[in-house]
Amino acid sequence: MYGPSRRLASPIWGRAPILNPVGAAVSIQNVTKSYGDVRALTSVTLAFPPGSFTALMGPSGCGKSTLLNLLGALARPDSGHVRVA
């Protein structure tokens, strides 16, 4: 079941995200994004080192496109921080 408490899964291929954003090429800290009454992301925190390869996978409606829109500066988070070096 999916609801406001869902989280994006860790990336696959044997590399977990780094939780310390210092030196990360991409960091997402406590990001929340809603569209009206629909919460697309809730307190998402991820960081990826430079040169890493990451795949976002999940079922329809889990927030993949929303996260990519935030990373590409096509949308702004309701709260939290997104940094792309």
Secondary structure, DSSP 4 states (H G I P E B T S, - for coil): ---TT--PPPPSTT-PPPS--TT-SEEEEEEEEEETTEEEEEEEEEEE-TT--------TTSSHHHHHHHHTTSS--SEEEEEE-
